[in-house]
Amino acid sequence: MEQPSACPTCQHCGAEIKLEKDQECPGCHRDVKECIVDTSATSSIYPM
């Protein structure tokens, strides 16, 4: 169920981030490093 890391989505707004081009999120304009959660580290960030 893991998404390929080609186009991750922002954890804040859900916008699609293009890692090669985008320095900030096209949706919420945070730095892409803030927006992309390393899902291999933990998935407990999502309080579902």
N, C-alpha and C positions, 0 to 999 in steps of 0.2 A: 504493500500500500504506500510505499515511500515515493514521493514525487521526485523526479529528476531535478537536480539543482540548477538546471538551465534557466528556469524562470520561477524563482521562489516568490511567495506572496508575503506581503508585509503583515507582521503580527498585530499591528495597530489598526490598519484600515483595510487590509486585504487586497491592496493594489498589487499588480504584478510588477516585479522588479527585474530589470534586465541588468545582470551583474556587470557586463562588460561596459555598458554605456552609462547607467544611472549612478550618480554620486549621492543622490538623495531620492527618497521615495516619491513617485509621481502622485501619490494620493495625499499623504500627510506631511511630506517634505522633511521628514527626519532623515538623519544619516542612515544609509543602507545597513550599516553595521548594527544600528539600534533596531532596525525593522526585521532583520532576518535572524530568527532563533535557530541555533544549531540543534536540530531535532534529534541528532544522534546523542547529544548530551543528556537531554531530558525532555519529556513531553508533559511534565507535571505543571508547566506554565499555564496550560489551558485548563481553567477550572470547570470542566464539563462534568 
